[in-house]
Amino acid sequence: MKPSDPLDALRLMAWLSPGYPVGAYAYSHGLEWAVEAGDVRDEASLAAWLGDVCERGALRNDLILAAEAHRLARSADGVALGALNDLALALAPSRELHLETSQQGRSFLDATLIAWPCAPLSGLAGHLPGPVAYPVAVGVAGGAHGMASGPVLSAYGLAFVQNLVSAALRAAPVGQTAGTRVVAALAPRIAALAEAADVSDLDALGSATFRLDLGSFRHETQYSRIFRS
């Protein structure tokens, strides 16, 4: 695998920026219900909620899945990649969270195939014809492009948190300065999660954010909402 270079860094910033056409702005990963329920009401509660999502919920699983997709891309194992994607989609605990990961993943893969084409990614994409879990899409794209896995995982984790902080700025009584402090405080934890995920296997998958999962079901019928999850 080639070492990291400036082009890889620019590619990652483009792929995981708010401007990449995946529709991340439309999803809050249950945060909107958490605000409605009073679980997130200020900077401190937002930081605590996000910390749990990162270390005990979806982000940890996403990083493990992205790392495995990266490895399968490097070995060009499309059959195993398809099975991994099925597993990743099955891990979504609600209809809305399934939509969140599958819509973003499909959009990410399609946009990347068009804007950043490469033969290995085109070949592997044939094993992902339908819905694609977002971490699988990012991991396979990074691996197919020969990018180092560590930066891919760290960038994915940071983008995940930044998107939810952006959602909090719209849904919760949290300002931009507070949101920036939350991102800065969580950055070292994201880096540690990415490092651990890079050497983990699928047996390490698991989460314990039951209130968030139940909240995502309640969000489906929430009276007033601006997000799709």
C-alpha positions as CSV (number, residue, x, y, z in Angstrom):
1,M,0.0,0.0,0.0
2,K,1.3,3.4,-0.8
3,P,2.1,5.8,2.1
4,S,-0.3,8.7,2.8
5,D,0.3,11.7,0.6
6,P,-1.3,15.2,0.2
7,L,-3.7,13.9,-2.5
8,D,-5.0,11.3,-0.1
9,A,-5.7,14.0,2.5
10,L,-7.4,16.2,-0.1
11,R,-9.5,13.2,-1.3
12,L,-10.6,12.4,2.3
13,M,-11.5,16.1,3.0
14,A,-13.6,16.1,-0.2
15,W,-15.3,12.7,0.5
16,L,-16.2,13.6,4.1
17,S,-17.0,17.3,3.7
18,P,-20.6,18.6,4.2
19,G,-20.5,19.4,0.4
20,Y,-20.2,15.8,-0.7
21,P,-23.6,14.7,-2.1
22,V,-24.7,12.1,0.5
23,G,-27.4,14.1,2.3
24,A,-25.8,13.9,5.7
25,Y,-27.4,17.2,6.8
26,A,-30.8,15.5,6.7
27,Y,-30.1,13.0,9.5
28,S,-29.6,13.4,13.2
29,H,-29.1,9.8,14.3
30,G,-31.7,10.1,17.0
31,L,-30.4,13.5,18.3
32,E,-33.7,15.3,17.4
33,W,-35.7,12.9,19.6
34,A,-33.0,13.3,22.4
35,V,-33.5,17.0,22.3
36,E,-37.3,16.6,22.4
37,A,-37.0,14.2,25.4
38,G,-34.6,16.6,27.2
39,D,-31.6,14.3,27.1
40,V,-29.7,16.9,25.1
41,R,-30.3,20.4,26.4
42,D,-26.8,22.1,26.6
43,E,-23.2,21.7,25.8
44,A,-22.4,19.3,28.6
45,S,-25.3,17.0,27.8
46,L,-24.5,17.1,24.1
47,A,-20.9,16.1,24.8
48,A,-22.1,13.2,27.0
49,W,-24.6,12.0,24.5
50,L,-22.2,12.1,21.6
51,G,-19.5,10.4,23.7
52,D,-21.8,7.5,24.3
53,V,-22.7,7.3,20.6
54,C,-19.1,7.2,19.7
55,E,-17.8,4.7,22.3
56,R,-20.9,2.6,23.0
57,G,-23.0,3.0,19.9
58,A,-22.9,3.4,16.1
59,L,-19.6,5.1,15.5
60,R,-17.5,2.3,17.1
61,N,-19.3,-0.3,15.0
62,D,-19.0,1.9,11.9
63,L,-15.3,2.1,12.3
64,I,-14.9,-1.6,12.7
65,L,-17.1,-2.2,9.6
66,A,-15.1,0.5,7.6
67,A,-11.8,-1.1,8.6
68,E,-13.0,-4.6,7.4
69,A,-14.3,-3.1,4.1
70,H,-10.9,-1.5,3.6
71,R,-9.2,-4.8,4.1
72,L,-11.5,-6.6,1.8
73,A,-11.0,-4.0,-0.9
74,R,-7.2,-4.4,-0.6
75,S,-7.7,-8.2,-1.1
76,A,-10.3,-7.6,-3.9
77,D,-12.7,-10.0,-2.1
78,G,-16.0,-8.9,-3.5
79,V,-18.0,-11.8,-2.3
80,A,-17.0,-11.2,1.3
81,L,-17.6,-7.5,0.8
82,G,-21.2,-8.2,-0.1
83,A,-21.7,-10.3,3.0
84,L,-20.1,-7.6,5.1
85,N,-22.6,-5.0,3.7
86,D,-25.5,-7.3,4.5
87,L,-24.3,-7.5,8.1
88,A,-23.8,-3.8,8.3
89,L,-27.3,-3.1,7.1
90,A,-28.8,-5.7,9.5
91,L,-27.1,-3.9,12.4
92,A,-29.3,-0.8,12.0
93,P,-31.9,-1.0,14.8
94,S,-34.7,1.0,13.3
95,R,-36.2,1.9,9.9
96,E,-34.9,5.4,10.1
97,L,-31.3,4.4,11.1
98,H,-31.3,1.9,8.3
99,L,-32.3,4.6,5.9
100,E,-29.6,6.9,7.3
101,T,-26.8,4.5,6.6
102,S,-28.1,3.0,3.4
103,Q,-29.0,6.2,1.6
104,Q,-25.7,7.9,2.5
105,G,-23.7,4.8,1.6
106,R,-25.4,4.4,-1.8
107,S,-25.1,8.1,-2.6
108,F,-21.4,8.1,-1.5
109,L,-20.5,5.1,-3.6
110,D,-22.3,6.4,-6.7
111,A,-20.8,9.9,-6.4
112,T,-17.3,8.5,-5.8
113,L,-17.5,6.1,-8.8
114,I,-18.3,9.1,-11.0
115,A,-16.0,11.8,-9.6
116,W,-13.1,9.6,-8.4
117,P,-13.1,6.6,-10.7
118,C,-10.7,3.7,-10.4
119,A,-10.8,0.2,-11.7
120,P,-10.6,-1.6,-8.4
121,L,-13.5,0.3,-7.0
122,S,-15.6,-0.2,-10.1
123,G,-15.0,-3.9,-9.9
124,L,-15.9,-4.1,-6.2
125,A,-19.0,-2.0,-6.7
126,G,-20.5,-4.8,-8.8
127,H,-20.9,-6.7,-5.5
128,L,-22.9,-3.8,-4.0
129,P,-25.8,-3.4,-6.3
130,G,-28.5,-2.2,-3.9
131,P,-28.4,-0.4,-0.5
132,V,-24.9,0.2,0.8
133,A,-24.1,0.9,4.5
134,Y,-22.2,4.2,4.7
135,P,-19.1,2.8,6.6
136,V,-18.8,0.0,4.1
137,A,-18.9,2.5,1.2
138,V,-16.2,4.7,2.7
139,G,-14.0,1.8,3.7
140,V,-14.1,0.1,0.3
141,A,-13.5,3.4,-1.5
142,G,-10.4,4.1,0.6
143,G,-9.1,0.6,0.2
144,A,-9.7,0.5,-3.5
145,H,-7.8,3.8,-3.9
146,G,-4.9,2.4,-2.0
147,M,-5.3,4.9,0.9
148,A,-3.9,4.1,4.4
149,S,-6.7,2.8,6.6
150,G,-5.8,4.9,9.7
151,P,-6.6,8.3,8.2
152,V,-9.7,7.0,6.5
153,L,-11.1,5.8,9.9
154,S,-10.1,8.9,11.8
155,A,-11.6,11.2,9.1
156,Y,-14.8,9.1,9.1
157,G,-15.1,9.4,12.8
158,L,-14.5,13.2,12.9
159,A,-17.1,13.7,10.1
160,F,-19.6,11.6,12.0
161,V,-19.3,13.8,15.1
162,Q,-19.2,17.1,13.1
163,N,-22.4,16.2,11.3
164,L,-24.2,15.5,14.6
165,V,-22.8,18.7,16.2
166,S,-24.2,20.5,13.1
167,A,-27.6,18.9,13.8
168,A,-27.4,20.0,17.4
169,L,-26.8,23.6,16.3
170,R,-30.2,23.4,14.5
171,A,-32.2,21.4,17.0
172,A,-30.8,22.1,20.5
173,P,-29.9,25.3,22.4
174,V,-26.2,24.9,21.6
175,G,-24.2,27.6,19.8
176,Q,-21.3,27.4,17.4
177,T,-18.6,28.0,19.9
178,A,-20.0,25.3,22.2
179,G,-20.3,22.9,19.3
180,T,-16.7,23.6,18.3
181,R,-15.6,22.8,21.9
182,V,-17.5,19.5,21.8
183,V,-15.8,18.5,18.6
184,A,-12.3,19.4,20.0
185,A,-13.0,17.5,23.2
186,L,-14.1,14.4,21.4
187,A,-11.3,14.4,18.8
188,P,-8.8,12.4,21.0
189,R,-11.5,9.8,21.7
190,I,-12.3,9.5,18.0
191,A,-8.6,8.9,17.3
192,A,-8.4,6.2,19.9
193,L,-11.5,4.5,18.5
194,A,-10.1,4.6,15.0
195,E,-6.9,3.0,16.1
196,A,-8.6,0.2,18.0
197,A,-11.0,-0.4,15.1
198,D,-8.1,-0.8,12.7
199,V,-6.9,-3.9,14.5
200,S,-10.3,-5.3,15.5
201,D,-12.3,-8.0,13.7
202,L,-16.1,-8.5,13.4
203,D,-16.3,-10.3,16.7
204,A,-15.7,-6.9,18.3
205,L,-19.0,-5.5,17.0
206,G,-21.6,-4.6,19.6
207,S,-23.4,-1.6,21.0
208,A,-25.3,-0.5,24.1
209,T,-27.2,2.6,23.3
210,F,-30.7,1.3,24.0
211,R,-32.3,4.7,24.8
212,L,-31.0,6.0,21.5
213,D,-32.3,3.0,19.6
214,L,-35.8,3.3,21.2
215,G,-35.7,7.0,20.6
216,S,-35.2,6.4,16.9
217,F,-38.4,4.4,16.8
218,R,-40.2,7.2,18.6
219,H,-38.8,9.8,16.2
220,E,-40.7,8.1,13.4
221,T,-44.0,9.5,14.8
222,Q,-42.6,12.6,16.5
223,Y,-45.0,15.5,15.9
224,S,-42.5,18.2,15.0
225,R,-39.2,17.3,13.3
226,I,-36.7,18.6,10.7
227,F,-34.5,15.5,10.3
228,R,-35.1,12.1,8.7
229,S,-33.7,10.2,11.7
